[in-house]
Amino acid sequence: MSKILIIEDEVAIADLERDYLELSEFEVDVEHDGTKGLERALEGDYDLYILDLMLPGVDGFEICERIRETKNTPILMVSARKEDIDKIRGLGLGADDYITKPFSPSELVARVKAHITRYERLTAAGAVQQNNDIIHIRGLKIDKTARRVWVHGDEKQLTQKEYELLTFLAEHPNHVFSKEELFKRIWNMDSIGDIATVTVHIKKIREKIETDKNNPQFIETIWGVGYRFKM
């Protein structure tokens, strides 16, 4: 049974999330305080975190950042704040998804299932892989067994989704993918969610692997279409 930690200060919302998730056979823990939630997140063994942004003690942004220092576990942010800057910041800190309140409980459950299923599949694939699988293109090196990335010998720290997106594009050089295609392939949720997530992750990847973000050497924007990895 997958285990989820909800960090949400609004008791009614936390109870609603927990009820629907438990009906879907998830084990759920709840914390209403950011400081206690952070401690529990770092100490516990969870399969997914659901974070509110505005919390007493420590906010959801800091909790997300602290989790990402040691764990690749899926993080889903929930907030009443609709500003794009909050979404961009949350995704940039390593969150896998962002839901704006009010939301459908069934949509929340669908996203949770999709993220956990994908994470379990990736973890299992990594566990059984025997031989190193290296992608080496110009100065970029991706070790698919170790899930590590280097640029001109310097190791770069990518989040789980940044790594998956970069690796997928590098495995299909010169192929143009639309944002919708990338969202479906990497997040595996079809139309559920916001394809702006792709744009944010591409931006963060470029910040980490490109020497000149305004003149990218690896991931090229094809205006009006999508992105491609240049050979």
C-alpha positions in Angstrom: 0.0 0.0 0.0 1.4 3.4 -1.0 1.9 5.9 1.7 1.2 9.6 1.3 2.0 12.6 3.5 -0.4 15.6 3.3 0.9 18.9 4.7 -2.1 21.2 4.8 -3.2 23.7 7.4 -6.9 23.9 6.4 -8.3 20.9 8.3 -11.4 20.5 6.1 -9.4 20.3 2.9 -6.8 17.9 4.5 -9.7 15.7 5.7 -11.3 15.7 2.3 -8.0 14.8 0.6 -7.3 12.0 3.1 -10.8 10.6 2.8 -10.7 10.3 -1.0 -7.2 8.9 -1.0 -8.0 6.3 1.7 -11.0 5.3 -0.3 -8.5 4.6 -3.1 -6.6 2.4 -0.7 -3.7 4.7 0.0 -2.2 5.0 3.5 -2.3 8.7 4.5 -0.7 10.8 7.2 -1.6 14.5 7.8 0.3 17.4 9.3 -1.2 20.9 9.7 2.0 22.7 10.6 4.8 23.4 8.2 7.6 22.8 10.7 6.2 19.5 11.9 5.4 18.5 8.3 8.9 19.1 7.2 10.3 17.0 10.0 7.9 14.2 9.2 8.7 14.4 5.5 12.4 14.1 6.0 12.2 11.4 8.6 9.4 9.2 7.1 9.3 6.8 4.2 6.6 8.1 1.8 5.6 7.4 -1.8 4.3 10.9 -2.5 3.9 14.3 -0.7 1.0 16.7 -1.1 2.0 20.2 0.0 0.0 23.4 0.6 2.0 26.5 -0.1 0.8 28.8 2.7 1.6 27.0 6.0 2.4 28.1 9.5 6.0 27.7 10.4 7.7 26.6 7.1 6.0 27.2 3.8 5.5 24.7 1.1 8.2 26.1 -1.1 10.9 25.5 1.6 9.5 22.0 2.3 9.7 21.1 -1.3 13.3 22.4 -1.6 14.4 20.5 1.5 12.8 17.2 0.3 14.5 17.5 -3.0 17.9 17.7 -1.3 17.7 14.0 -0.4 14.6 12.5 -2.1 13.2 12.0 -5.6 9.8 11.1 -4.3 6.9 12.8 -6.2 5.7 16.1 -4.8 2.3 17.5 -5.6 1.7 21.2 -4.6 -1.8 22.4 -3.8 -2.6 26.1 -3.4 -5.4 28.7 -3.6 -2.9 31.1 -5.2 -3.4 31.2 -9.0 -0.4 33.3 -9.9 1.9 31.8 -12.6 4.9 32.9 -10.6 4.0 30.6 -7.7 3.5 27.7 -10.1 6.8 28.4 -11.9 8.6 28.7 -8.5 7.2 25.5 -7.2 8.0 23.5 -10.3 11.4 25.1 -10.4 12.1 23.8 -6.9 11.4 20.3 -8.0 7.7 19.8 -7.6 6.2 17.3 -10.1 2.7 18.9 -10.3 0.7 21.9 -9.1 -3.1 22.0 -8.5 -5.1 25.2 -7.9 -7.9 25.2 -5.3 -10.7 24.6 -5.6 -10.1 21.3 -7.3 -12.0 18.0 -7.9 -11.0 15.3 -5.4 -11.2 12.8 -8.1 -8.7 14.8 -10.2 -6.4 14.9 -7.2 -6.6 11.1 -6.8 -6.0 10.6 -10.6 -2.8 12.7 -10.4 -1.6 11.0 -7.3 -2.1 7.5 -8.9 -0.3 8.7 -12.1 2.7 10.0 -10.3 3.1 7.0 -8.0 2.7 4.5 -10.9 5.3 6.3 -13.0 7.8 6.6 -10.1 7.4 2.9 -9.2 7.9 1.9 -12.8 11.1 4.0 -13.1 12.4 2.7 -9.7 11.8 -0.9 -10.8 13.5 -0.3 -14.1 16.5 1.2 -12.5 16.8 -1.8 -10.1 16.9 -4.5 -12.8 19.2 -2.7 -15.3 22.6 -4.5 -15.4 24.8 -2.6 -17.8 25.7 1.0 -18.0 23.7 2.8 -20.7 25.5 6.0 -21.6 24.3 8.9 -23.8 27.3 11.0 -24.9 26.5 14.0 -27.2 29.2 16.6 -27.6 30.0 17.8 -24.0 26.8 16.3 -22.5 27.0 12.8 -20.8 24.0 11.0 -19.3 24.5 7.8 -17.3 21.1 6.1 -17.4 22.0 3.5 -14.9 23.2 5.9 -12.3 20.7 8.6 -13.4 23.5 11.2 -13.4 24.3 14.0 -15.8 27.6 15.8 -16.7 28.4 18.8 -18.9 32.0 19.1 -20.0 33.0 17.0 -16.9 31.0 18.9 -14.4 28.1 17.0 -12.8 24.7 18.7 -12.8 22.0 18.1 -10.3 18.6 17.6 -12.0 15.3 16.8 -10.5 13.5 13.6 -11.4 11.3 15.1 -14.1 14.2 17.3 -15.4 16.3 14.2 -15.8 13.5 12.2 -17.5 12.7 15.1 -19.9 16.3 15.6 -20.9 17.0 11.9 -21.3 13.9 11.4 -23.5 14.8 14.3 -25.8 18.5 13.1 -26.0 17.3 9.6 -26.9 15.3 11.1 -29.8 17.7 13.7 -31.4 16.4 16.0 -34.2 12.8 14.9 -33.5 10.4 17.8 -32.8 8.0 17.1 -29.9 5.1 19.4 -29.1 4.5 20.4 -25.4 1.4 18.2 -25.4 3.5 15.1 -26.5 6.2 15.8 -23.9 3.6 16.3 -21.2 1.9 13.0 -22.1 5.2 11.0 -22.3 7.0 12.4 -19.3 4.0 13.1 -16.9 1.9 10.3 -18.4 -1.4 12.1 -17.7 -2.7 13.1 -21.1 -4.7 16.3 -20.7 -4.7 16.2 -16.9 -2.6 19.1 -15.8 -1.0 22.2 -17.3 1.4 21.8 -20.2 3.1 25.0 -19.1 4.9 22.5 -16.8 6.9 21.5 -19.8 8.1 25.0 -20.5 9.1 25.5 -16.9 11.2 22.3 -16.9 12.8 23.1 -20.2 13.9 26.5 -18.8 15.3 24.8 -15.7 17.2 22.2 -17.7 18.7 24.9 -19.9 19.9 26.8 -16.8 21.8 23.8 -15.8 23.3 22.4 -19.0 23.6 25.3 -21.4 26.5 27.7 -21.5 24.4 30.4 -23.1 20.7 30.0 -22.3 19.8 32.5 -25.1 21.6 30.4 -27.7 21.0 26.8 -26.6 23.3 24.2 -28.0 21.3 21.2 -26.9 17.5 21.8 -26.6 16.1 24.0 -29.4 12.8 25.7 -29.4 10.8 25.3 -32.6 8.4 28.2 -32.3 4.8 27.3 -32.6 5.6 23.6 -32.6 7.7 22.5 -29.6 11.2 21.4 -28.8 13.9 19.2 -30.2 17.3 18.0 -29.1 20.0 19.1 -31.6 22.7 16.7 -32.8 
